[in-house]
Amino acid sequence: MDHLLERAIRLAAKVHKGQVDRFNKPYVLHVMRVMMRGHDMEEQVLGALHDILERSELKPADLVKRGFPPRIIKALDHITRRTDEDYDGYIERVMQDPLAIRVKLHDLADKMDLLHVDTLAHADLKRYNKQLAAYHRLKKLVEVARANMTVQTARSRPGA
């Protein structure tokens, strides 16, 4: 899996070369921060890849050819926003995949980190509030899943 991370980083650097964020900073820095927030190799690989389908002509089949596993490609499909969907519909689709949820939380946390921002416009505040609402929805799902796992683990122990 380590070599997959290296491949994901190289692909992200190639795809995002020359792209900038809304503050005119290299977009690949956002991608790398999302990757670095990952708690395991799957989260890190998906973090590196999370915006490549939206910001390039690549398709999931291209990633299959490059040797990325189906699990990563499935989560990437869930975390990639489609041009014809509204934000709430997009978040609903993200919520269908546990890996996509975890990486979207990293993505939103980075986008809401105001340390890289000099000035916020009204549109930035509206976007921030929308992202914050999505973050809390996704975070609650993760917390409920963890609580359910804890209960199931306790029930499966001998003598419980």
Chimera marker file (.cmm) of the C-alpha trace (Angstrom):
<marker_set name="trace">
<marker id="1" x="0.000" y="0.000" z="0.000" r="1" g="1" b="0" radius="0.5"/>
<marker id="2" x="2.971" y="2.367" z="0.590" r="1" g="1" b="0" radius="0.5"/>
<marker id="3" x="3.772" y="2.464" z="-3.119" r="1" g="1" b="0" radius="0.5"/>
<marker id="4" x="0.126" y="3.417" z="-3.741" r="1" g="1" b="0" radius="0.5"/>
<marker id="5" x="0.569" y="6.515" z="-1.624" r="1" g="1" b="0" radius="0.5"/>
<marker id="6" x="3.636" y="7.521" z="-3.616" r="1" g="1" b="0" radius="0.5"/>
<marker id="7" x="1.706" y="6.977" z="-6.856" r="1" g="1" b="0" radius="0.5"/>
<marker id="8" x="-1.249" y="8.983" z="-5.517" r="1" g="1" b="0" radius="0.5"/>
<marker id="9" x="1.035" y="11.868" z="-4.530" r="1" g="1" b="0" radius="0.5"/>
<marker id="10" x="2.733" y="11.907" z="-7.940" r="1" g="1" b="0" radius="0.5"/>
<marker id="11" x="-0.634" y="11.831" z="-9.727" r="1" g="1" b="0" radius="0.5"/>
<marker id="12" x="-2.034" y="14.612" z="-7.531" r="1" g="1" b="0" radius="0.5"/>
<marker id="13" x="1.038" y="16.772" z="-8.155" r="1" g="1" b="0" radius="0.5"/>
<marker id="14" x="0.676" y="16.238" z="-11.918" r="1" g="1" b="0" radius="0.5"/>
<marker id="15" x="-3.086" y="16.904" z="-12.003" r="1" g="1" b="0" radius="0.5"/>
<marker id="16" x="-2.966" y="19.975" z="-9.762" r="1" g="1" b="0" radius="0.5"/>
<marker id="17" x="0.176" y="21.510" z="-11.306" r="1" g="1" b="0" radius="0.5"/>
<marker id="18" x="-0.504" y="25.204" z="-11.892" r="1" g="1" b="0" radius="0.5"/>
<marker id="19" x="-3.926" y="25.143" z="-10.174" r="1" g="1" b="0" radius="0.5"/>
<marker id="20" x="-4.580" y="27.653" z="-7.395" r="1" g="1" b="0" radius="0.5"/>
<marker id="21" x="-7.196" y="27.885" z="-4.653" r="1" g="1" b="0" radius="0.5"/>
<marker id="22" x="-9.520" y="30.844" z="-4.099" r="1" g="1" b="0" radius="0.5"/>
<marker id="23" x="-6.743" y="32.622" z="-2.194" r="1" g="1" b="0" radius="0.5"/>
<marker id="24" x="-4.331" y="32.174" z="-5.132" r="1" g="1" b="0" radius="0.5"/>
<marker id="25" x="-2.177" y="29.593" z="-3.334" r="1" g="1" b="0" radius="0.5"/>
<marker id="26" x="-1.063" y="26.342" z="-5.018" r="1" g="1" b="0" radius="0.5"/>
<marker id="27" x="-4.044" y="23.959" z="-4.861" r="1" g="1" b="0" radius="0.5"/>
<marker id="28" x="-1.796" y="20.945" z="-4.307" r="1" g="1" b="0" radius="0.5"/>
<marker id="29" x="-1.020" y="22.298" z="-0.808" r="1" g="1" b="0" radius="0.5"/>
<marker id="30" x="-4.683" y="21.770" z="0.176" r="1" g="1" b="0" radius="0.5"/>
<marker id="31" x="-4.539" y="18.242" z="-1.246" r="1" g="1" b="0" radius="0.5"/>
<marker id="32" x="-1.378" y="17.424" z="0.703" r="1" g="1" b="0" radius="0.5"/>
<marker id="33" x="-2.837" y="18.800" z="3.949" r="1" g="1" b="0" radius="0.5"/>
<marker id="34" x="-5.924" y="16.594" z="3.487" r="1" g="1" b="0" radius="0.5"/>
<marker id="35" x="-3.641" y="13.623" z="2.827" r="1" g="1" b="0" radius="0.5"/>
<marker id="36" x="-1.583" y="14.341" z="5.952" r="1" g="1" b="0" radius="0.5"/>
<marker id="37" x="-4.723" y="14.376" z="8.116" r="1" g="1" b="0" radius="0.5"/>
<marker id="38" x="-5.328" y="10.729" z="7.178" r="1" g="1" b="0" radius="0.5"/>
<marker id="39" x="-5.169" y="8.285" z="10.083" r="1" g="1" b="0" radius="0.5"/>
<marker id="40" x="-4.321" y="5.252" z="7.943" r="1" g="1" b="0" radius="0.5"/>
<marker id="41" x="-2.951" y="4.469" z="4.498" r="1" g="1" b="0" radius="0.5"/>
<marker id="42" x="-6.393" y="4.298" z="2.833" r="1" g="1" b="0" radius="0.5"/>
<marker id="43" x="-7.331" y="7.746" z="4.147" r="1" g="1" b="0" radius="0.5"/>
<marker id="44" x="-3.979" y="9.130" z="3.019" r="1" g="1" b="0" radius="0.5"/>
<marker id="45" x="-4.222" y="7.670" z="-0.501" r="1" g="1" b="0" radius="0.5"/>
<marker id="46" x="-7.803" y="8.907" z="-0.902" r="1" g="1" b="0" radius="0.5"/>
<marker id="47" x="-6.787" y="12.272" z="0.566" r="1" g="1" b="0" radius="0.5"/>
<marker id="48" x="-4.120" y="12.658" z="-2.110" r="1" g="1" b="0" radius="0.5"/>
<marker id="49" x="-6.599" y="11.696" z="-4.840" r="1" g="1" b="0" radius="0.5"/>
<marker id="50" x="-9.758" y="13.322" z="-3.478" r="1" g="1" b="0" radius="0.5"/>
<marker id="51" x="-10.007" y="16.144" z="-6.040" r="1" g="1" b="0" radius="0.5"/>
<marker id="52" x="-8.401" y="14.642" z="-9.153" r="1" g="1" b="0" radius="0.5"/>
<marker id="53" x="-11.629" y="13.602" z="-10.889" r="1" g="1" b="0" radius="0.5"/>
<marker id="54" x="-13.177" y="17.054" z="-10.374" r="1" g="1" b="0" radius="0.5"/>
<marker id="55" x="-10.097" y="18.915" z="-11.565" r="1" g="1" b="0" radius="0.5"/>
<marker id="56" x="-8.960" y="16.815" z="-14.529" r="1" g="1" b="0" radius="0.5"/>
<marker id="57" x="-10.253" y="14.730" z="-17.417" r="1" g="1" b="0" radius="0.5"/>
<marker id="58" x="-9.381" y="11.494" z="-15.584" r="1" g="1" b="0" radius="0.5"/>
<marker id="59" x="-12.088" y="8.871" z="-15.069" r="1" g="1" b="0" radius="0.5"/>
<marker id="60" x="-12.275" y="6.052" z="-12.493" r="1" g="1" b="0" radius="0.5"/>
<marker id="61" x="-11.255" y="3.573" z="-15.233" r="1" g="1" b="0" radius="0.5"/>
<marker id="62" x="-7.977" y="5.478" z="-15.626" r="1" g="1" b="0" radius="0.5"/>
<marker id="63" x="-7.235" y="4.861" z="-11.960" r="1" g="1" b="0" radius="0.5"/>
<marker id="64" x="-8.022" y="1.165" z="-12.315" r="1" g="1" b="0" radius="0.5"/>
<marker id="65" x="-5.407" y="1.030" z="-15.101" r="1" g="1" b="0" radius="0.5"/>
<marker id="66" x="-2.940" y="2.759" z="-12.780" r="1" g="1" b="0" radius="0.5"/>
<marker id="67" x="-3.390" y="-0.001" z="-10.190" r="1" g="1" b="0" radius="0.5"/>
<marker id="68" x="-5.481" y="1.759" z="-7.547" r="1" g="1" b="0" radius="0.5"/>
<marker id="69" x="-7.661" y="-0.723" z="-5.625" r="1" g="1" b="0" radius="0.5"/>
<marker id="70" x="-11.448" y="-0.876" z="-6.070" r="1" g="1" b="0" radius="0.5"/>
<marker id="71" x="-11.980" y="0.235" z="-2.441" r="1" g="1" b="0" radius="0.5"/>
<marker id="72" x="-10.161" y="3.537" z="-3.084" r="1" g="1" b="0" radius="0.5"/>
<marker id="73" x="-11.862" y="4.099" z="-6.440" r="1" g="1" b="0" radius="0.5"/>
<marker id="74" x="-15.310" y="3.437" z="-4.938" r="1" g="1" b="0" radius="0.5"/>
<marker id="75" x="-14.676" y="5.959" z="-2.137" r="1" g="1" b="0" radius="0.5"/>
<marker id="76" x="-13.246" y="8.431" z="-4.669" r="1" g="1" b="0" radius="0.5"/>
<marker id="77" x="-16.458" y="8.175" z="-6.679" r="1" g="1" b="0" radius="0.5"/>
<marker id="78" x="-18.461" y="8.991" z="-3.537" r="1" g="1" b="0" radius="0.5"/>
<marker id="79" x="-16.287" y="11.965" z="-2.575" r="1" g="1" b="0" radius="0.5"/>
<marker id="80" x="-16.224" y="13.469" z="-6.092" r="1" g="1" b="0" radius="0.5"/>
<marker id="81" x="-18.882" y="16.121" z="-6.589" r="1" g="1" b="0" radius="0.5"/>
<marker id="82" x="-20.747" y="15.914" z="-9.861" r="1" g="1" b="0" radius="0.5"/>
<marker id="83" x="-21.478" y="19.016" z="-11.907" r="1" g="1" b="0" radius="0.5"/>
<marker id="84" x="-25.237" y="18.412" z="-11.892" r="1" g="1" b="0" radius="0.5"/>
<marker id="85" x="-25.732" y="17.904" z="-8.140" r="1" g="1" b="0" radius="0.5"/>
<marker id="86" x="-26.412" y="20.374" z="-5.371" r="1" g="1" b="0" radius="0.5"/>
<marker id="87" x="-24.302" y="20.413" z="-2.218" r="1" g="1" b="0" radius="0.5"/>
<marker id="88" x="-26.839" y="18.587" z="-0.011" r="1" g="1" b="0" radius="0.5"/>
<marker id="89" x="-27.221" y="15.806" z="-2.583" r="1" g="1" b="0" radius="0.5"/>
<marker id="90" x="-23.456" y="15.557" z="-2.795" r="1" g="1" b="0" radius="0.5"/>
<marker id="91" x="-23.094" y="15.236" z="0.991" r="1" g="1" b="0" radius="0.5"/>
<marker id="92" x="-25.820" y="12.557" z="0.987" r="1" g="1" b="0" radius="0.5"/>
<marker id="93" x="-23.742" y="10.582" z="-1.530" r="1" g="1" b="0" radius="0.5"/>
<marker id="94" x="-20.562" y="11.032" z="0.521" r="1" g="1" b="0" radius="0.5"/>
<marker id="95" x="-22.478" y="9.628" z="3.513" r="1" g="1" b="0" radius="0.5"/>
<marker id="96" x="-22.891" y="6.298" z="1.711" r="1" g="1" b="0" radius="0.5"/>
<marker id="97" x="-19.204" y="5.362" z="2.038" r="1" g="1" b="0" radius="0.5"/>
<marker id="98" x="-17.323" y="5.242" z="5.377" r="1" g="1" b="0" radius="0.5"/>
<marker id="99" x="-13.909" y="5.978" z="3.842" r="1" g="1" b="0" radius="0.5"/>
<marker id="100" x="-15.332" y="8.892" z="1.829" r="1" g="1" b="0" radius="0.5"/>
<marker id="101" x="-16.907" y="10.268" z="5.029" r="1" g="1" b="0" radius="0.5"/>
<marker id="102" x="-13.601" y="10.204" z="6.910" r="1" g="1" b="0" radius="0.5"/>
<marker id="103" x="-11.664" y="11.891" z="4.105" r="1" g="1" b="0" radius="0.5"/>
<marker id="104" x="-14.412" y="14.462" z="3.485" r="1" g="1" b="0" radius="0.5"/>
<marker id="105" x="-14.116" y="15.384" z="7.163" r="1" g="1" b="0" radius="0.5"/>
<marker id="106" x="-10.378" y="15.981" z="6.616" r="1" g="1" b="0" radius="0.5"/>
<marker id="107" x="-11.177" y="18.001" z="3.474" r="1" g="1" b="0" radius="0.5"/>
<marker id="108" x="-13.747" y="20.166" z="5.256" r="1" g="1" b="0" radius="0.5"/>
<marker id="109" x="-11.495" y="20.653" z="8.287" r="1" g="1" b="0" radius="0.5"/>
<marker id="110" x="-8.775" y="21.992" z="6.000" r="1" g="1" b="0" radius="0.5"/>
<marker id="111" x="-11.160" y="24.212" z="4.039" r="1" g="1" b="0" radius="0.5"/>
<marker id="112" x="-12.530" y="25.676" z="7.280" r="1" g="1" b="0" radius="0.5"/>
<marker id="113" x="-9.078" y="26.286" z="8.779" r="1" g="1" b="0" radius="0.5"/>
<marker id="114" x="-8.913" y="30.071" z="8.839" r="1" g="1" b="0" radius="0.5"/>
<marker id="115" x="-5.171" y="30.185" z="9.546" r="1" g="1" b="0" radius="0.5"/>
<marker id="116" x="-4.408" y="30.476" z="5.793" r="1" g="1" b="0" radius="0.5"/>
<marker id="117" x="-6.966" y="33.251" z="5.227" r="1" g="1" b="0" radius="0.5"/>
<marker id="118" x="-6.227" y="36.957" z="5.323" r="1" g="1" b="0" radius="0.5"/>
<marker id="119" x="-9.719" y="38.285" z="4.582" r="1" g="1" b="0" radius="0.5"/>
<marker id="120" x="-13.148" y="36.656" z="4.446" r="1" g="1" b="0" radius="0.5"/>
<marker id="121" x="-15.745" y="37.930" z="2.022" r="1" g="1" b="0" radius="0.5"/>
<marker id="122" x="-19.484" y="37.407" z="2.509" r="1" g="1" b="0" radius="0.5"/>
<marker id="123" x="-19.374" y="34.515" z="-0.010" r="1" g="1" b="0" radius="0.5"/>
<marker id="124" x="-16.573" y="32.908" z="2.044" r="1" g="1" b="0" radius="0.5"/>
<marker id="125" x="-18.703" y="33.077" z="5.193" r="1" g="1" b="0" radius="0.5"/>
<marker id="126" x="-21.666" y="31.498" z="3.397" r="1" g="1" b="0" radius="0.5"/>
<marker id="127" x="-19.413" y="28.687" z="2.094" r="1" g="1" b="0" radius="0.5"/>
<marker id="128" x="-17.868" y="28.225" z="5.536" r="1" g="1" b="0" radius="0.5"/>
<marker id="129" x="-21.308" y="27.881" z="7.181" r="1" g="1" b="0" radius="0.5"/>
<marker id="130" x="-22.409" y="25.341" z="4.558" r="1" g="1" b="0" radius="0.5"/>
<marker id="131" x="-19.192" y="23.366" z="5.075" r="1" g="1" b="0" radius="0.5"/>
<marker id="132" x="-19.552" y="23.543" z="8.852" r="1" g="1" b="0" radius="0.5"/>
<marker id="133" x="-23.086" y="22.099" z="8.675" r="1" g="1" b="0" radius="0.5"/>
<marker id="134" x="-21.845" y="19.258" z="6.437" r="1" g="1" b="0" radius="0.5"/>
<marker id="135" x="-18.904" y="18.643" z="8.777" r="1" g="1" b="0" radius="0.5"/>
<marker id="136" x="-21.232" y="18.203" z="11.758" r="1" g="1" b="0" radius="0.5"/>
<marker id="137" x="-23.539" y="15.847" z="9.821" r="1" g="1" b="0" radius="0.5"/>
<marker id="138" x="-20.616" y="13.653" z="8.761" r="1" g="1" b="0" radius="0.5"/>
<marker id="139" x="-18.967" y="13.779" z="12.194" r="1" g="1" b="0" radius="0.5"/>
<marker id="140" x="-22.193" y="12.612" z="13.830" r="1" g="1" b="0" radius="0.5"/>
<marker id="141" x="-22.313" y="9.605" z="11.462" r="1" g="1" b="0" radius="0.5"/>
<marker id="142" x="-18.768" y="8.645" z="12.440" r="1" g="1" b="0" radius="0.5"/>
<marker id="143" x="-19.579" y="8.970" z="16.145" r="1" g="1" b="0" radius="0.5"/>
<marker id="144" x="-22.728" y="6.827" z="15.814" r="1" g="1" b="0" radius="0.5"/>
<marker id="145" x="-20.766" y="4.165" z="13.883" r="1" g="1" b="0" radius="0.5"/>
<marker id="146" x="-18.061" y="4.106" z="16.583" r="1" g="1" b="0" radius="0.5"/>
<marker id="147" x="-20.671" y="3.815" z="19.338" r="1" g="1" b="0" radius="0.5"/>
<marker id="148" x="-22.357" y="0.923" z="17.527" r="1" g="1" b="0" radius="0.5"/>
<marker id="149" x="-19.001" y="-0.841" z="17.110" r="1" g="1" b="0" radius="0.5"/>
<marker id="150" x="-18.297" y="-0.430" z="20.828" r="1" g="1" b="0" radius="0.5"/>
<marker id="151" x="-21.674" y="-1.953" z="21.733" r="1" g="1" b="0" radius="0.5"/>
<marker id="152" x="-21.195" y="-4.843" z="19.290" r="1" g="1" b="0" radius="0.5"/>
<marker id="153" x="-17.693" y="-5.523" z="20.600" r="1" g="1" b="0" radius="0.5"/>
<marker id="154" x="-18.941" y="-5.548" z="24.200" r="1" g="1" b="0" radius="0.5"/>
<marker id="155" x="-21.769" y="-7.968" z="23.309" r="1" g="1" b="0" radius="0.5"/>
<marker id="156" x="-19.424" y="-10.362" z="21.510" r="1" g="1" b="0" radius="0.5"/>
<marker id="157" x="-17.069" y="-10.744" z="24.482" r="1" g="1" b="0" radius="0.5"/>
<marker id="158" x="-17.378" y="-13.987" z="26.452" r="1" g="1" b="0" radius="0.5"/>
<marker id="159" x="-19.331" y="-13.458" z="29.640" r="1" g="1" b="0" radius="0.5"/>
<marker id="160" x="-20.894" y="-10.226" z="28.432" r="1" g="1" b="0" radius="0.5"/>
<link id1="1" id2="2" r="1" g="1" b="0" radius="0.2"/>
<link id1="2" id2="3" r="1" g="1" b="0" radius="0.2"/>
<link id1="3" id2="4" r="1" g="1" b="0" radius="0.2"/>
<link id1="4" id2="5" r="1" g="1" b="0" radius="0.2"/>
<link id1="5" id2="6" r="1" g="1" b="0" radius="0.2"/>
<link id1="6" id2="7" r="1" g="1" b="0" radius="0.2"/>
<link id1="7" id2="8" r="1" g="1" b="0" radius="0.2"/>
<link id1="8" id2="9" r="1" g="1" b="0" radius="0.2"/>
<link id1="9" id2="10" r="1" g="1" b="0" radius="0.2"/>
<link id1="10" id2="11" r="1" g="1" b="0" radius="0.2"/>
<link id1="11" id2="12" r="1" g="1" b="0" radius="0.2"/>
<link id1="12" id2="13" r="1" g="1" b="0" radius="0.2"/>
<link id1="13" id2="14" r="1" g="1" b="0" radius="0.2"/>
<link id1="14" id2="15" r="1" g="1" b="0" radius="0.2"/>
<link id1="15" id2="16" r="1" g="1" b="0" radius="0.2"/>
<link id1="16" id2="17" r="1" g="1" b="0" radius="0.2"/>
<link id1="17" id2="18" r="1" g="1" b="0" radius="0.2"/>
<link id1="18" id2="19" r="1" g="1" b="0" radius="0.2"/>
<link id1="19" id2="20" r="1" g="1" b="0" radius="0.2"/>
<link id1="20" id2="21" r="1" g="1" b="0" radius="0.2"/>
<link id1="21" id2="22" r="1" g="1" b="0" radius="0.2"/>
<link id1="22" id2="23" r="1" g="1" b="0" radius="0.2"/>
<link id1="23" id2="24" r="1" g="1" b="0" radius="0.2"/>
<link id1="24" id2="25" r="1" g="1" b="0" radius="0.2"/>
<link id1="25" id2="26" r="1" g="1" b="0" radius="0.2"/>
<link id1="26" id2="27" r="1" g="1" b="0" radius="0.2"/>
<link id1="27" id2="28" r="1" g="1" b="0" radius="0.2"/>
<link id1="28" id2="29" r="1" g="1" b="0" radius="0.2"/>
<link id1="29" id2="30" r="1" g="1" b="0" radius="0.2"/>
<link id1="30" id2="31" r="1" g="1" b="0" radius="0.2"/>
<link id1="31" id2="32" r="1" g="1" b="0" radius="0.2"/>
<link id1="32" id2="33" r="1" g="1" b="0" radius="0.2"/>
<link id1="33" id2="34" r="1" g="1" b="0" radius="0.2"/>
<link id1="34" id2="35" r="1" g="1" b="0" radius="0.2"/>
<link id1="35" id2="36" r="1" g="1" b="0" radius="0.2"/>
<link id1="36" id2="37" r="1" g="1" b="0" radius="0.2"/>
<link id1="37" id2="38" r="1" g="1" b="0" radius="0.2"/>
<link id1="38" id2="39" r="1" g="1" b="0" radius="0.2"/>
<link id1="39" id2="40" r="1" g="1" b="0" radius="0.2"/>
<link id1="40" id2="41" r="1" g="1" b="0" radius="0.2"/>
<link id1="41" id2="42" r="1" g="1" b="0" radius="0.2"/>
<link id1="42" id2="43" r="1" g="1" b="0" radius="0.2"/>
<link id1="43" id2="44" r="1" g="1" b="0" radius="0.2"/>
<link id1="44" id2="45" r="1" g="1" b="0" radius="0.2"/>
<link id1="45" id2="46" r="1" g="1" b="0" radius="0.2"/>
<link id1="46" id2="47" r="1" g="1" b="0" radius="0.2"/>
<link id1="47" id2="48" r="1" g="1" b="0" radius="0.2"/>
<link id1="48" id2="49" r="1" g="1" b="0" radius="0.2"/>
<link id1="49" id2="50" r="1" g="1" b="0" radius="0.2"/>
<link id1="50" id2="51" r="1" g="1" b="0" radius="0.2"/>
<link id1="51" id2="52" r="1" g="1" b="0" radius="0.2"/>
<link id1="52" id2="53" r="1" g="1" b="0" radius="0.2"/>
<link id1="53" id2="54" r="1" g="1" b="0" radius="0.2"/>
<link id1="54" id2="55" r="1" g="1" b="0" radius="0.2"/>
<link id1="55" id2="56" r="1" g="1" b="0" radius="0.2"/>
<link id1="56" id2="57" r="1" g="1" b="0" radius="0.2"/>
<link id1="57" id2="58" r="1" g="1" b="0" radius="0.2"/>
<link id1="58" id2="59" r="1" g="1" b="0" radius="0.2"/>
<link id1="59" id2="60" r="1" g="1" b="0" radius="0.2"/>
<link id1="60" id2="61" r="1" g="1" b="0" radius="0.2"/>
<link id1="61" id2="62" r="1" g="1" b="0" radius="0.2"/>
<link id1="62" id2="63" r="1" g="1" b="0" radius="0.2"/>
<link id1="63" id2="64" r="1" g="1" b="0" radius="0.2"/>
<link id1="64" id2="65" r="1" g="1" b="0" radius="0.2"/>
<link id1="65" id2="66" r="1" g="1" b="0" radius="0.2"/>
<link id1="66" id2="67" r="1" g="1" b="0" radius="0.2"/>
<link id1="67" id2="68" r="1" g="1" b="0" radius="0.2"/>
<link id1="68" id2="69" r="1" g="1" b="0" radius="0.2"/>
<link id1="69" id2="70" r="1" g="1" b="0" radius="0.2"/>
<link id1="70" id2="71" r="1" g="1" b="0" radius="0.2"/>
<link id1="71" id2="72" r="1" g="1" b="0" radius="0.2"/>
<link id1="72" id2="73" r="1" g="1" b="0" radius="0.2"/>
<link id1="73" id2="74" r="1" g="1" b="0" radius="0.2"/>
<link id1="74" id2="75" r="1" g="1" b="0" radius="0.2"/>
<link id1="75" id2="76" r="1" g="1" b="0" radius="0.2"/>
<link id1="76" id2="77" r="1" g="1" b="0" radius="0.2"/>
<link id1="77" id2="78" r="1" g="1" b="0" radius="0.2"/>
<link id1="78" id2="79" r="1" g="1" b="0" radius="0.2"/>
<link id1="79" id2="80" r="1" g="1" b="0" radius="0.2"/>
<link id1="80" id2="81" r="1" g="1" b="0" radius="0.2"/>
<link id1="81" id2="82" r="1" g="1" b="0" radius="0.2"/>
<link id1="82" id2="83" r="1" g="1" b="0" radius="0.2"/>
<link id1="83" id2="84" r="1" g="1" b="0" radius="0.2"/>
<link id1="84" id2="85" r="1" g="1" b="0" radius="0.2"/>
<link id1="85" id2="86" r="1" g="1" b="0" radius="0.2"/>
<link id1="86" id2="87" r="1" g="1" b="0" radius="0.2"/>
<link id1="87" id2="88" r="1" g="1" b="0" radius="0.2"/>
<link id1="88" id2="89" r="1" g="1" b="0" radius="0.2"/>
<link id1="89" id2="90" r="1" g="1" b="0" radius="0.2"/>
<link id1="90" id2="91" r="1" g="1" b="0" radius="0.2"/>
<link id1="91" id2="92" r="1" g="1" b="0" radius="0.2"/>
<link id1="92" id2="93" r="1" g="1" b="0" radius="0.2"/>
<link id1="93" id2="94" r="1" g="1" b="0" radius="0.2"/>
<link id1="94" id2="95" r="1" g="1" b="0" radius="0.2"/>
<link id1="95" id2="96" r="1" g="1" b="0" radius="0.2"/>
<link id1="96" id2="97" r="1" g="1" b="0" radius="0.2"/>
<link id1="97" id2="98" r="1" g="1" b="0" radius="0.2"/>
<link id1="98" id2="99" r="1" g="1" b="0" radius="0.2"/>
<link id1="99" id2="100" r="1" g="1" b="0" radius="0.2"/>
<link id1="100" id2="101" r="1" g="1" b="0" radius="0.2"/>
<link id1="101" id2="102" r="1" g="1" b="0" radius="0.2"/>
<link id1="102" id2="103" r="1" g="1" b="0" radius="0.2"/>
<link id1="103" id2="104" r="1" g="1" b="0" radius="0.2"/>
<link id1="104" id2="105" r="1" g="1" b="0" radius="0.2"/>
<link id1="105" id2="106" r="1" g="1" b="0" radius="0.2"/>
<link id1="106" id2="107" r="1" g="1" b="0" radius="0.2"/>
<link id1="107" id2="108" r="1" g="1" b="0" radius="0.2"/>
<link id1="108" id2="109" r="1" g="1" b="0" radius="0.2"/>
<link id1="109" id2="110" r="1" g="1" b="0" radius="0.2"/>
<link id1="110" id2="111" r="1" g="1" b="0" radius="0.2"/>
<link id1="111" id2="112" r="1" g="1" b="0" radius="0.2"/>
<link id1="112" id2="113" r="1" g="1" b="0" radius="0.2"/>
<link id1="113" id2="114" r="1" g="1" b="0" radius="0.2"/>
<link id1="114" id2="115" r="1" g="1" b="0" radius="0.2"/>
<link id1="115" id2="116" r="1" g="1" b="0" radius="0.2"/>
<link id1="116" id2="117" r="1" g="1" b="0" radius="0.2"/>
<link id1="117" id2="118" r="1" g="1" b="0" radius="0.2"/>
<link id1="118" id2="119" r="1" g="1" b="0" radius="0.2"/>
<link id1="119" id2="120" r="1" g="1" b="0" radius="0.2"/>
<link id1="120" id2="121" r="1" g="1" b="0" radius="0.2"/>
<link id1="121" id2="122" r="1" g="1" b="0" radius="0.2"/>
<link id1="122" id2="123" r="1" g="1" b="0" radius="0.2"/>
<link id1="123" id2="124" r="1" g="1" b="0" radius="0.2"/>
<link id1="124" id2="125" r="1" g="1" b="0" radius="0.2"/>
<link id1="125" id2="126" r="1" g="1" b="0" radius="0.2"/>
<link id1="126" id2="127" r="1" g="1" b="0" radius="0.2"/>
<link id1="127" id2="128" r="1" g="1" b="0" radius="0.2"/>
<link id1="128" id2="129" r="1" g="1" b="0" radius="0.2"/>
<link id1="129" id2="130" r="1" g="1" b="0" radius="0.2"/>
<link id1="130" id2="131" r="1" g="1" b="0" radius="0.2"/>
<link id1="131" id2="132" r="1" g="1" b="0" radius="0.2"/>
<link id1="132" id2="133" r="1" g="1" b="0" radius="0.2"/>
<link id1="133" id2="134" r="1" g="1" b="0" radius="0.2"/>
<link id1="134" id2="135" r="1" g="1" b="0" radius="0.2"/>
<link id1="135" id2="136" r="1" g="1" b="0" radius="0.2"/>
<link id1="136" id2="137" r="1" g="1" b="0" radius="0.2"/>
<link id1="137" id2="138" r="1" g="1" b="0" radius="0.2"/>
<link id1="138" id2="139" r="1" g="1" b="0" radius="0.2"/>
<link id1="139" id2="140" r="1" g="1" b="0" radius="0.2"/>
<link id1="140" id2="141" r="1" g="1" b="0" radius="0.2"/>
<link id1="141" id2="142" r="1" g="1" b="0" radius="0.2"/>
<link id1="142" id2="143" r="1" g="1" b="0" radius="0.2"/>
<link id1="143" id2="144" r="1" g="1" b="0" radius="0.2"/>
<link id1="144" id2="145" r="1" g="1" b="0" radius="0.2"/>
<link id1="145" id2="146" r="1" g="1" b="0" radius="0.2"/>
<link id1="146" id2="147" r="1" g="1" b="0" radius="0.2"/>
<link id1="147" id2="148" r="1" g="1" b="0" radius="0.2"/>
<link id1="148" id2="149" r="1" g="1" b="0" radius="0.2"/>
<link id1="149" id2="150" r="1" g="1" b="0" radius="0.2"/>
<link id1="150" id2="151" r="1" g="1" b="0" radius="0.2"/>
<link id1="151" id2="152" r="1" g="1" b="0" radius="0.2"/>
<link id1="152" id2="153" r="1" g="1" b="0" radius="0.2"/>
<link id1="153" id2="154" r="1" g="1" b="0" radius="0.2"/>
<link id1="154" id2="155" r="1" g="1" b="0" radius="0.2"/>
<link id1="155" id2="156" r="1" g="1" b="0" radius="0.2"/>
<link id1="156" id2="157" r="1" g="1" b="0" radius="0.2"/>
<link id1="157" id2="158" r="1" g="1" b="0" radius="0.2"/>
<link id1="158" id2="159" r="1" g="1" b="0" radius="0.2"/>
<link id1="159" id2="160" r="1" g="1" b="0" radius="0.2"/>
</marker_set>
